[in-house]
Amino acid sequence: MIAERVERRVLGAIYCLNSLTGLPILRPIELEGSGIKFLRNRSGYYVILKAAGFEEYSGVFNLSHENPPVEVPPSQEFSLTVRDPIGQFLPQKVSFSLPRSTEPQNINAEDSVFKPIYVHLFSSPIARPATNWAVLRASFKENTALRKNPPSLPWAMVEITPHENSVLANQPLPENIQLHENDNILHLTEFHSDGSIKKYDIELTSQQSFNTREDLKNHIQEKVNAAETDNEYEVTLVNKNNKLRISRKEESELPIQIKAYPTLGFLKDTPMTIQSIADHRGEALIALPGLPAMRVANTSDGSLTTDKTEATVCVFFDADWRKKGYVPNPDDLEKPSVIKAATTYSFAPKRETAETFLMRLSEPATLELLRDQQ
């Protein structure tokens, strides 16, 4: 028998999320990238096994044990295209750099190999929104002298920001969660059966943003582990009401009651922005989950309650997006040539509307509804 040592280094992983709900997309998605080899595991992660220029690096686990030692390749930029084979999500181009950090102390860093590259896919017009969502099927066209058949704005990018910051509090998994200053202390009290009480004030990081609730949970778990409590605890987030739950990992001789605050109330005060992208025809599905069925009206017409929520609709467009073969990339919003314009629109839960938006691309850029011009 001949013993053979086989080593392999993983370069990173891609993880696809639904941009509306933040939930993972567990069914197969197509990834295309020049010089990149992926392997999809059972958890839905697309593990990066090989990349051009990293052949020797990816085949060795301990670089210093090689003779001569293998050096870490210089940073390279890679891009790939993500496509949904059944068309529920729009294609998207993603850019990232390799190699990623392998240092254990940087496990929570954005460029860590232990942290996946999150790709938020946008729903296509044929996607099925939930029955209680506010849905707008929008058609984006250029505001020109051609009234009958104005040219469309393919791949226009859209941002929806409700004027009421609390209306999307029930969104299951908001993006870019950030703790507020008054929510960065976790108060944990242990009540022991012998009458003793121990209190812990666990300080969380208030300046860091979290891409997913899983990242937030891991951050809180890390802080709880470092608090040197009498017992070990496990942190979970309840999907139904966004509450924080801390449970004891193992039974102890003394029964214990746990009270932990806050209940992630900061989610209710975090301004939410919903993003969407139009398809190659300029058609987009815009959905707002979590709008209240009824709230106190803030109008001058005498109404006490209303189911409508005012929101700012901001549209971004670049003439380059009309080129054949273009695939949308959210990073393109940073280009100076991108034109943006905004208007106000009313959304209501359990209501689906269809509108045509006309955007003037010349200065000053404007955005208005077609029905307002008729």
C-alpha positions as CSV (number, residue, x, y, z in Angstrom):
1,M,0.0,0.0,0.0
2,I,1.3,3.4,-0.9
3,A,0.2,6.3,1.2
4,E,-0.5,9.4,-0.8
5,R,-1.3,12.9,0.6
6,V,-3.9,14.9,-1.4
7,E,-4.2,18.6,-0.6
8,R,-6.7,21.1,-1.9
9,R,-7.3,24.7,-1.1
10,V,-10.7,26.3,-1.4
11,L,-10.5,29.9,-2.8
12,G,-14.0,31.1,-1.7
13,A,-17.7,30.6,-2.2
14,I,-20.6,32.3,-3.9
15,Y,-24.0,32.3,-2.1
16,C,-27.1,33.5,-4.0
17,L,-29.9,35.3,-2.1
18,N,-33.4,36.6,-3.1
19,S,-33.0,40.4,-3.0
20,L,-36.6,40.9,-2.0
21,T,-36.7,38.5,1.0
22,G,-33.0,37.9,1.7
23,L,-33.7,34.2,1.8
24,P,-31.2,31.8,0.1
25,I,-31.9,30.5,-3.3
26,L,-31.3,26.8,-2.8
27,R,-32.2,25.4,-6.2
28,P,-29.5,25.3,-8.9
29,I,-28.3,28.5,-10.5
30,E,-26.0,28.8,-13.4
31,L,-22.6,30.5,-12.9
32,E,-20.3,31.4,-15.8
33,G,-16.8,32.7,-15.3
34,S,-13.7,32.6,-17.5
35,G,-11.0,30.5,-15.8
36,I,-13.1,29.7,-12.7
37,K,-14.3,26.2,-11.6
38,F,-17.2,25.9,-9.1
39,L,-18.6,23.0,-7.1
40,R,-22.1,23.4,-5.7
41,N,-22.6,21.8,-2.3
42,R,-25.8,20.6,-0.6
43,S,-26.1,23.9,1.4
44,G,-26.4,25.9,-1.9
45,Y,-22.8,27.4,-1.7
46,Y,-20.9,27.5,-5.0
47,V,-17.4,26.7,-3.8
48,I,-14.6,28.2,-5.9
49,L,-12.1,25.4,-6.4
50,K,-9.9,26.8,-9.2
51,A,-9.1,30.1,-10.8
52,A,-6.7,31.2,-13.5
53,G,-3.4,32.0,-12.0
54,F,-4.1,30.1,-8.8
55,E,-3.3,26.6,-10.0
56,E,-0.3,26.0,-7.7
57,Y,-1.8,27.9,-4.8
58,S,-5.1,26.0,-4.9
59,G,-3.3,22.6,-4.9
60,V,-1.3,23.3,-1.6
61,F,-2.7,23.7,1.8
62,N,0.4,24.5,3.8
63,L,2.5,26.9,1.6
64,S,5.6,27.0,3.8
65,H,6.1,23.2,3.8
66,E,6.7,23.1,0.1
67,N,10.2,23.1,-1.4
68,P,10.5,25.8,-2.6
69,P,7.7,27.5,-0.6
70,V,4.6,28.4,-2.7
71,E,3.9,32.2,-2.7
72,V,0.5,33.7,-2.4
73,P,-0.5,35.0,-5.9
74,P,-1.1,38.8,-6.3
75,S,-4.7,40.0,-6.1
76,Q,-6.7,39.5,-9.3
77,E,-10.1,40.7,-10.3
78,F,-12.6,38.1,-11.5
79,S,-16.1,38.5,-12.9
80,L,-18.8,36.0,-13.5
81,T,-22.4,36.0,-14.8
82,V,-25.2,34.5,-12.7
83,R,-28.3,33.2,-14.6
84,D,-31.5,31.5,-13.4
85,P,-32.3,28.6,-15.7
86,I,-36.0,29.1,-15.2
87,G,-36.0,32.9,-15.5
88,Q,-37.5,33.7,-12.1
89,F,-34.5,36.0,-11.4
90,L,-32.7,38.3,-13.8
91,P,-29.1,37.7,-15.0
92,Q,-26.4,39.6,-13.1
93,K,-22.7,40.2,-13.4
94,V,-20.6,39.9,-10.2
95,S,-17.1,41.1,-9.6
96,F,-14.8,39.9,-6.8
97,S,-11.1,39.6,-6.0
98,L,-8.9,36.6,-5.2
99,P,-7.2,35.5,-3.1
100,R,-9.3,36.1,0.0
101,S,-7.9,36.3,3.5
102,T,-7.1,33.0,5.2
103,E,-6.2,34.5,8.6
104,P,-8.4,32.9,11.4
105,Q,-8.5,36.3,13.3
106,N,-10.2,37.8,10.2
107,I,-12.9,35.2,9.9
108,N,-15.7,37.9,10.0
109,A,-14.0,40.3,7.6
110,E,-15.6,40.9,4.2
111,D,-12.6,39.5,2.3
112,S,-12.3,36.4,4.4
113,V,-12.3,33.0,2.7
114,F,-14.5,31.8,5.4
115,K,-17.2,34.3,4.5
116,P,-19.2,33.7,1.2
117,I,-19.6,36.3,-1.5
118,Y,-23.3,37.2,-1.3
119,V,-25.0,37.8,-4.6
120,H,-28.5,39.3,-4.3
121,L,-30.5,38.3,-7.4
122,F,-33.4,40.5,-8.5
123,S,-36.8,39.1,-9.4
124,S,-37.8,39.1,-13.1
125,P,-41.3,40.2,-14.2
126,I,-42.5,36.6,-14.3
127,A,-41.7,36.0,-10.7
128,R,-44.6,35.3,-8.3
129,P,-44.8,37.8,-5.4
130,A,-46.6,36.9,-2.2
131,T,-50.3,37.7,-2.0
132,N,-50.0,40.3,0.7
133,W,-47.2,42.3,-0.9
134,A,-47.6,45.7,-2.6
135,V,-46.7,45.0,-6.2
136,L,-45.9,47.5,-9.0
137,R,-45.4,46.2,-12.5
138,A,-43.4,49.1,-14.0
139,S,-42.5,49.8,-17.6
140,F,-39.6,52.3,-18.0
141,K,-39.4,54.4,-21.2
142,E,-37.5,57.4,-22.3
143,N,-39.4,60.7,-22.3
144,T,-39.0,61.9,-25.9
145,A,-41.1,63.5,-28.6
146,L,-42.3,60.0,-29.6
147,R,-45.5,59.8,-27.7
148,K,-46.9,56.7,-29.3
149,N,-43.9,54.4,-29.0
150,P,-41.1,55.9,-26.9
151,P,-37.9,53.8,-26.6
152,S,-37.6,51.6,-23.6
153,L,-34.9,51.8,-20.9
154,P,-33.5,48.2,-20.7
155,W,-31.9,47.1,-17.4
156,A,-32.9,50.3,-15.6
157,M,-32.1,50.0,-11.9
158,V,-34.7,51.1,-9.4
159,E,-34.6,52.0,-5.7
160,I,-37.8,52.3,-3.6
161,T,-37.6,54.1,-0.3
162,P,-40.8,54.4,1.8
163,H,-41.3,57.7,3.5
164,E,-42.3,55.9,6.7
165,N,-39.2,54.2,8.0
166,S,-41.1,51.6,10.0
167,V,-43.4,50.2,7.3
168,L,-41.0,47.4,6.3
169,A,-40.4,46.2,9.9
170,N,-41.7,42.8,9.1
171,Q,-39.4,42.1,6.2
172,P,-37.9,38.7,7.0
173,L,-34.3,39.4,6.2
174,P,-33.4,43.0,5.6
175,E,-30.0,43.9,4.0
176,N,-27.3,45.9,5.7
177,I,-28.6,45.7,9.2
178,Q,-26.9,48.1,11.5
179,L,-27.3,48.4,15.3
180,H,-28.4,51.8,16.6
181,E,-26.5,53.3,19.5
182,N,-29.3,52.6,22.0
183,D,-29.5,48.9,20.9
184,N,-25.8,48.0,21.1
185,I,-26.0,46.7,24.7
186,L,-27.4,43.2,25.3
187,H,-28.7,42.9,28.9
188,L,-28.6,39.2,30.0
189,T,-29.7,38.3,33.5
190,E,-29.3,34.9,35.1
191,F,-31.8,34.0,37.9
192,H,-30.5,31.0,39.9
193,S,-32.7,28.9,42.1
194,D,-30.5,29.6,45.2
195,G,-31.6,33.2,45.0
196,S,-28.4,34.6,43.4
197,I,-28.7,36.9,40.4
198,K,-26.0,37.7,37.9
199,K,-26.3,40.4,35.3
200,Y,-24.2,40.9,32.2
201,D,-24.1,44.0,30.0
202,I,-22.7,42.7,26.7
203,E,-21.7,45.5,24.3
204,L,-22.3,44.8,20.6
205,T,-20.6,46.6,17.7
206,S,-22.7,49.6,16.7
207,Q,-20.7,50.7,13.7
208,Q,-20.7,47.5,11.7
209,S,-23.3,46.7,9.1
210,F,-24.4,43.1,8.5
211,N,-25.4,41.7,5.1
212,T,-27.7,39.1,6.5
213,R,-29.4,38.1,9.7
214,E,-27.0,35.1,9.9
215,D,-24.1,37.5,10.1
216,L,-25.8,39.5,12.8
217,K,-26.6,36.3,14.8
218,N,-22.9,35.2,14.5
219,H,-21.8,38.6,15.8
220,I,-24.1,38.4,18.8
221,Q,-23.0,34.8,19.5
222,E,-19.4,35.8,19.4
223,K,-20.0,38.6,21.9
224,V,-22.0,36.3,24.2
225,N,-19.2,33.7,24.1
226,A,-16.7,36.3,25.2
227,A,-18.8,37.5,28.1
228,E,-17.6,34.7,30.5
229,T,-21.1,33.9,31.7
230,D,-21.6,31.0,34.1
231,N,-23.3,29.0,31.3
232,E,-22.8,28.6,27.6
233,Y,-25.6,30.0,25.4
234,E,-26.8,29.6,21.9
235,V,-28.1,32.6,20.0
236,T,-30.9,32.2,17.5
237,L,-33.1,34.6,15.6
238,V,-36.9,33.9,15.4
239,N,-38.0,34.3,11.8
240,K,-41.6,35.0,12.6
241,N,-41.1,38.2,14.6
242,N,-37.4,39.1,14.3
243,K,-36.8,38.5,18.0
244,L,-33.6,37.4,19.6
245,R,-33.6,34.1,21.5
246,I,-30.8,33.0,23.8
247,S,-31.0,29.5,25.1
248,R,-28.6,27.5,27.3
249,K,-26.5,24.9,25.5
250,E,-26.4,22.3,28.3
251,E,-28.4,21.6,31.4
252,S,-26.9,22.6,34.7
253,E,-27.6,21.5,38.2
254,L,-29.3,24.7,39.0
255,P,-32.4,25.7,37.0
256,I,-32.0,29.1,35.5
257,Q,-34.2,31.7,33.9
258,I,-32.9,33.8,31.1
259,K,-34.0,37.3,30.2
260,A,-32.3,39.0,27.2
261,Y,-32.9,42.4,25.7
262,P,-33.3,43.9,23.2
263,T,-35.6,42.0,20.9
264,L,-34.0,43.4,17.8
265,G,-36.3,46.4,17.9
266,F,-33.8,48.4,15.9
267,L,-35.1,46.6,12.8
268,K,-38.3,48.7,13.1
269,D,-36.4,52.0,13.0
270,T,-34.0,51.1,10.2
271,P,-34.8,52.9,6.9
272,M,-35.3,50.2,4.3
273,T,-34.7,50.5,0.6
274,I,-36.0,48.0,-1.9
275,Q,-34.0,47.5,-5.1
276,S,-35.1,46.2,-8.4
277,I,-33.9,45.9,-12.0
278,A,-35.8,46.1,-15.3
279,D,-35.3,43.4,-17.9
280,H,-34.1,43.9,-21.5
281,R,-37.5,45.3,-22.4
282,G,-37.5,47.9,-19.6
283,E,-40.1,45.9,-17.6
284,A,-39.7,45.5,-13.9
285,L,-41.4,43.8,-11.0
286,I,-41.3,46.0,-7.9
287,A,-42.6,44.4,-4.7
288,L,-42.7,45.8,-1.2
289,P,-43.2,43.2,1.6
290,G,-44.3,44.0,5.1
291,L,-46.5,47.1,4.4
292,P,-49.1,47.7,7.2
293,A,-52.7,46.9,6.3
294,M,-53.8,50.1,8.0
295,R,-52.1,53.0,9.7
296,V,-52.9,56.5,10.9
297,A,-53.2,58.8,8.0
298,N,-51.0,61.9,7.7
299,T,-53.0,63.7,5.1
300,S,-55.0,67.0,4.9
301,D,-58.2,65.4,3.4
302,G,-59.6,64.5,6.8
303,S,-59.0,60.7,6.6
304,L,-58.1,59.1,9.9
305,T,-56.6,55.9,8.5
306,T,-55.1,54.8,5.2
307,D,-53.6,51.7,3.7
308,K,-51.3,53.7,1.3
309,T,-47.6,54.3,1.9
310,E,-45.8,57.0,0.0
311,A,-42.4,56.1,-1.3
312,T,-39.7,57.6,-3.5
313,V,-39.1,55.8,-6.7
314,C,-35.5,56.6,-8.0
315,V,-34.5,55.2,-11.4
316,F,-30.9,54.9,-12.7
317,F,-30.0,54.5,-16.3
318,D,-26.9,54.6,-18.6
319,A,-26.9,54.6,-22.4
320,D,-24.3,51.8,-22.3
321,W,-27.0,49.5,-20.9
322,R,-28.6,49.5,-24.3
323,K,-25.6,47.7,-25.9
324,K,-26.2,44.2,-27.1
325,G,-25.1,41.5,-24.7
326,Y,-25.1,43.8,-21.6
327,V,-25.6,42.1,-18.3
328,P,-26.7,44.2,-15.3
329,N,-24.1,44.8,-12.6
330,P,-25.1,46.8,-9.4
331,D,-21.5,48.2,-9.3
332,D,-22.3,50.1,-12.5
333,L,-24.3,52.6,-10.4
334,E,-21.0,54.1,-9.3
335,K,-20.2,55.2,-12.9
336,P,-20.3,59.0,-13.4
337,S,-22.3,58.6,-16.6
338,V,-25.3,57.1,-14.8
339,I,-28.3,59.4,-14.9
340,K,-30.9,59.3,-12.1
341,A,-34.3,60.8,-11.5
342,A,-37.0,60.3,-8.9
343,T,-40.7,60.7,-8.3
344,T,-43.2,59.8,-5.6
345,Y,-45.6,56.8,-5.8
346,S,-48.2,55.3,-3.4
347,F,-48.1,51.6,-2.5
348,A,-50.7,49.5,-0.7
349,P,-50.5,45.9,0.6
350,K,-52.4,43.2,-1.3
351,R,-52.7,45.5,-4.3
352,E,-51.1,45.1,-7.7
353,T,-50.8,48.0,-10.1
354,A,-49.2,48.6,-13.6
355,E,-47.6,51.9,-14.5
356,T,-45.4,53.4,-17.2
357,F,-42.7,55.7,-16.1
358,L,-41.2,58.3,-18.5
359,M,-37.6,59.3,-17.8
360,R,-36.0,62.3,-19.4
361,L,-32.3,61.6,-19.9
362,S,-31.2,65.1,-20.8
363,E,-30.5,67.7,-18.1
364,P,-32.4,68.2,-15.9
365,A,-33.4,64.5,-15.7
366,T,-37.0,64.0,-14.7
367,L,-39.2,61.0,-13.9
368,E,-43.0,61.1,-14.3
369,L,-45.9,58.8,-14.9
370,L,-47.3,58.4,-18.4
371,R,-50.9,58.9,-17.1
372,D,-49.9,62.3,-15.7
373,Q,-49.1,63.5,-19.2
374,Q,-52.4,62.3,-20.7
